[in-house]
Amino acid sequence: MIKKILMLVLLAAPLGLAAQKYAHFDYTAVMQAMPEVKTAQTELEAIGKQYSDELQNMQKELEAKYQKFQNEVNDQTPENIRNRRMQEINDMQQRLEQANQDNQRAFNEAQQKKMQPIIQKVLDAVNAVAREGNYIYIIDTTASQAAGVFINQNLSENVTKKVMDKLGVSGPIDSTTSGAAPATAGTAAGTTGASTGTTGASAQ
């Protein structure tokens, strides 16, 4: 339901910094650990069901009207009556299509209104962790892979727990990446934040 985003925090490192630090976090795990996300999803599901029920009722009404038209209108029906009944069906079809568009737009607006503050809260937490830890980059692992950016997690620190701590939540964290050592200078290149230096990581 919810759209995944690539959150990339870029901070200017001091020129004299001996070891540049790179980090990654699991955006999905963070979102799933937040109770307000579950609340928003429940509310959005209720809104979506209301819209769906409305459209289904309109669809049933349209089908019933069309079936009645087929049963009652024939070659013996006066043309003006036949045209009027057909126009009623066409008008109902247009109302159904318009309702579908309006409901989709309203749902998207509700989703944006409910989720954007939560997303911003996560962004603020990631930025805070980046500043406090002097990280050059903090990258969402899932979204980065979807964007074709692969992280050498042996040279990047998993800060998912730090982000969760900032948000006051807790949840499962991938144990294969937690506690990884931060990268040293020269192990990441370019503004995309892709790591280099080991097999399987791609330079951008």
Summary of the structure (lengths in Angstrom):
residues: 204
radius of gyration: 26.8
end to end distance: 30.2
largest distance: 93.3
contacts: 580
relative contact order: 0.22
helix: 57%
strand: 8%
